[in-house]
Each structure stands twice: as C-alpha cells, then as structure tokens.
Amino acid sequence: MSPEDESVSGANGANGLGGRRPKHHEVADALRARIASGRMRPGERMPTQARLAEEFGVERGVVRQALRILQREHLLTNVSRGSPATVAAPGEHTRAGTEPAPRPTMVALAPRVAEAFSAPHVSIDALCLTAGSFTLALSEPLRLIHEGRIKPAKVDVRVLLPSRDINLAFPTPVADAEDDRPQRQWLAQRNAQGQVLRHNLLALRATHGIDVKVGFRALPFTPPVKLYLLGGREALFAYYTITKRQAQIDHESLEMYDTQGTRSMLFSFRAEGGGPRDAAFVEQSRLWFDALWNTITTDLRFGP
C-alpha cells in the first residue's frame, strides 16, 4: 500500500506554507482554503498580486498562475494583470453554463471539509480504503477551531473502512498471492490513520466543549470507490484506479497492484444548485451508506 501523499492545507506558518518557497499550486491551495473556510467571502476582492507575492515570498508570475487555477475552478473572477481578482459567488459557474472540473482528492477534499465545518452541526460520512486523505483534510478546520474562528456545536462523523479479516483485492502482490506483506502494511496504515482521526476529533470535546461523535464500521469487501457525504448537501465521489508498481516493503522490492487514493479524481454532486440528477445522487449515496452501516458491516477494531 503506497503511503498517502501529504497535501498543503494552510496549517503551517503565517502564510500556510511553513516558510518554504511555494510553487503556484501550493499558493492556490492556501488561497482556496481561505475561500472555503469563509475567511474570504463571495464578492470580496483578493489582495493585490504584489501583496500576495510579498506574503508568500514568490514572484508575481507565480501568484498569477495560482489565481488562474482558482479562476478555472470558478472560485475567482476578474483575474487579470490590473485590478485584484474577486471571489466568485456560489453557483456562479452553473449560471454560466459550465460545471467545475473534478480535481485530485488531495486538492479537492480539504476545502470542502473546511466549508462543512462552518455549519453549527457538522455531519460527515466517509467510505474509503484508509482514512489518510480524510485525516489530512481535517487539518484546516481543526486549525480554525483552535484559533477560535469557527466553533460548531456538534460534530458527527462516521467512517467505513475495509475489515482486517478479508483478503484485499488491492493492494496485492502481482506474482505471489500468499505474500501478505502488502495487506499487513495497509492494515498498519489503516489503524494508525483511523486512530489519529478519532483522537483529533474527540479531543475537541475537552479543548472546546464540542459535542463530538465518531464511529467506525468494517466493510466485508474492498471498496472500488471512495465516497464522502457532507451532511445532506454534497457527495464527493472518486474511483480507485489500480496500477502495477514497484514498492519497498521490509527493505525488499515487491511488484504489486495498488492505488494512490490522494490522486483519485474527486467528483462533486450537490443537492442544491446542481439539478435533479445531482440531488438524486446525493440522496441515493446517503441511502447506500446508511444501508451498509446498518446491515453487513461490523464494529471496526484497531490493532494488529
């Protein structure tokens, strides 16, 4: 199992990039998180390109590239060399007759989770191979809570992960089906990431008095897709694309079938503003998740 890639979520340092000289996509990630968290609201003008360049310690050309990324994602309008760009209103891209393009999980998930935490009652359901992407995506809303910028009254999180008792379809060796090293490595990651996720959320009870409930259930199969449900408002869906690759396990090279979840392209479906088909997808996804949670899944155990 390949380790989950780290994403830039704006949690380190004054500018969210830990003092590193950022590239244009990293600047875009930091600005995207500000928009998703509500720190920058629709209709508000961004700082000038000169000020952003000074803040992030980059050339103006890097800032321009970052702003154009957000313009293509319909988060900004009026991106030019002249006046500052403007934060786009929700649904503006729909009125223009276009849909936002899917983006990799490591880019798309964090701002959507941050926005979900702006509600008084946060409800998030996740079905995935490990909790790595979800754990990384939580860093921004947790930071905003600890800084006192947001404070939901209640947080309910449910997570479906594969059971330790099944033979995973992936990751798996290409040649020797009896080699259990990929599954053992996956199990260690599933346990570690799930425990971090649970600890970080439950800690909000003691530190901020937030009513938090976190539950885990074990799937009796390897999920071919990942799904995140943000309340009844949005469903984020991605396919796990399997590839053949070489991996280092126990200091040995092993050819295996595997997938990198953070690079899976995440599609967004919205119950409001996305049309009848999107609304039906969100509702059916919720019913599907609830059915799995209440029927064939079992209590998930962390441990070897």
N, C-alpha and C positions, 0 to 999 in steps of 0.2 A: 504493500500500500504506500503510495507516494505521500510524503508529508504535505499537509495543507500549506499553501503559499500564504505569506503574510500580505496583508493589504494595508494601504495608507488610509487611516480613518480620522486623522486630525487629532490624535490623542497625546502627542508628544511635543513638548516645547511650545513656545509662544505662537509660532506660526503653524503648528501641527505637523512639522516635518523633522523634529528632533535636531535641528541645527544643520542637517545635511543640505547640500546644494541640490534642490529638487529639479526634476525634469517636468516637462509640460503636463504630462498625465498626472503627476503627483500634485501639482498645483491645482489641476482640475478636480482631483479627488477632494482636496481640502475645501475648495470653494463649493463643491457640490454638497458636502456635509453641512456647510453653513446654511445653504438654501433649504435642505431637507429638515434641519432642526428648527427652522423658523428664525434663526438669527438674522437672516436677510429675507425680507418678505416680498411678495409679488408687487411689482410697480416700483420697488426701491432700486436706486441706482447703485451699481458697484463702485468701489473706489476707482480712481483713475488707474490706467495701466502703469503710470510712473509710480504711484503709491504701492500698487501690488508688487511691482518689480522690486521696490525697496524692501517691502515687508518680507518677501520670500527670498530675497538675495539672488535674484536672477536678472537676465536681460529682458527688455520689453518684448522681444520676439518670443521668448518662452511663455510669457503671460498671454500674448496674443493667441498662441497655439492653444493654450488651456481654455481661453474664452471661446474659441471657435468650437472646441469639443463640446462645451456646455450649450452652445448655440445649436449644434447639430442634434443634441439631446432635447432641444426645445425647453431648456431651463433658462436661457438668456435670449434677449432680443437686442437689436441695435448694436451689434458688435462691429466696431469699425476702429479706424485709427484716430477718430475725432473724439466725440463725447463718450462718457462712460456707458458701458452696457447696462441693461435694465433686466431685473429678474422677471421672468415671464409669469403670467397668471396661470393657475391650474386650468388644464383643458384647452389652453390656447392652441396647442398643436392639433387638437381634434377639430377645432373650428377651422383651422387652416386646411383640413382635409388630409392630414398625414398622421401616422402613428409613430410613437417612439420606437427606435430600433432596439432589439434585445442586446444586452451587454453581458460580459462575463460576471459570474456570481461575485467575485472579489471586488468588482466595481459597483455593481447594481444593488447588492443586498444592504450594505451599510446605510446608505441614505434612506432607504425605505423603512428599515427598522428604526432609525432615528426619528423619522416622522411618526411612526406608530406610537412611540413613547411620548409624544406630545399630547396624547389623549388622556383624560382622567383615569379611564380604565383601559389598560393595555392587555390585549389578548392576542397571543401569537402561538400558532401551531406549526411544527416543523417535522417533515419526514425526509430523512437523508441517510447517507451511508455512515458518516461520522458527524459530530457536532462542531467541526472545526470552523467552517465558514460562518455559522451562526454565532459562535463564540467571538470571533473577530468582529463581526458586525455589531455586537453589543457594546464595544468599547466606547463608541461615541455617545450613545445615550447614557451610559453609566458615568462618563465624564461630566456630561451636562447635569446629571442629578447631583453628583458630588460637588459641583460648583454652585449649586443652588439655582440653576437656570430653569430647570423643569422639575416637577415633582408629581408624578402620577399617584393617585390614591390607591390603586390596586393594579397588580401585575399577575396575569395568569399565563403560564407557558406550559405547553405540552409538546413532548418530543418523542417521535417514533424512530427507533434505530434497529438494525438487524440483531437478532438473537445471537448469543455466543454459541448456541447449541446446534447451529446449522452449518452446512458446508457452503461457504460463499461462492457465488458464481464468479465474482471478481472482488478483490484481487486473487489470482490463482496462477500457479506455475504453468508454463506452456507445455513442458515435457513431462514432469513427474507429478502426477496428481496426488501422490501420497505425501509430498513435501508440504508440511503445514506451516512453514515459516511465514509466508505472506499473511495467512489468517491470524497467526499469533501477533504479528506486527500490527495488523489492523485492529485487533482486539485491544492491544495496549493503547493505541491512539484513541479508539472509541471511548475507553474507560477514562483516560486522562482528560480528554476534551469535554466529555459529559460531566465529569466531576468539577472541572473548572467552571463550566456554565452554571451548574447548580449552585456552587459556592458563591459565585459573583452575584447571582440574583438573590439568593436567600440572605446574603449579607446586608441587603437593602432594608431588611426588617430592623436590624439592630442599629444601623447607622442613620436611617432616615424615617423609621416608623411606617414604611410602606407595607401594605398587605400583599405578600408575595406567595404564590403557589406555583411549584414546579413539579411536573410529573414526567416520568419516563416509562415507555412501554416497549417491549421487544417484538419485532416483526419475525414471523416464521419464514421469511424469504428475503432475498437480496433485492432491494428496490432498484429498478432500472431508471428511475427518475427521482428528482428531488422536488419538494413542494413546501412552500412557506405560505401560511394563511395569516394575514394581518387583520384581525377582527373579522367582521363580515364585509370588509370593504375591498380587499385586494388579495389576489392569489398570484404568487410568483412561482413559475414552473420551469424546470430545466431537465434535459436528458443527460444521463451519464453516458458519454461516448467512450467505448472501450478501445484501447490501443495496446499494441505489443511494445514492451520497452524492457530495457535492462535496469535492474535495481540492485543496490548493495544491501544485503541482509546478512547480519552476522559476519561481516567482513568478506563476504563472498558475492560474486556477481550472479544474478539469477534472472533469466528471461521469464517475463510474466505478462499476463493480461491484466490491465489496470486502467483506472480512470483518474483524472485530476478534477475534483469537484469544483475547485475555485475558478476553473476556466470554463465550466459549463455555461452556455449562453442562457441567461435568465429572461423569460418572457413574462410580461406583466399583464394581468387581466383585472379590470376594475369594475366593481358592482355599480358604481355611479359614474356617468360620463363616458363609459366605454361601450354603450349599446347593449341590446338584449343578449347577444351572444356572450359578451364578456360577463354580464350579470349571471347568466346561466352557468358559465364555467366556474365562477366563484362559488355559487350555491352548491353545485354538484361536487366540487372539490371538498367543500366543508362536509357534505353528507358522506362522502367517501372516507374522509379522515375519521369522522365520528364512528362510522361503521367498523373500521379497523380497530380503533381504540377500544370499542365496547365488545368486540367479538373474539377474533382469533389471536390477538396479541396477549402477551403475558407481562407480569412485572419484570422490569429490566434490572438485572443485578450487575453492579460494578465489581470487578475483581478478576483475577487470573482464571 
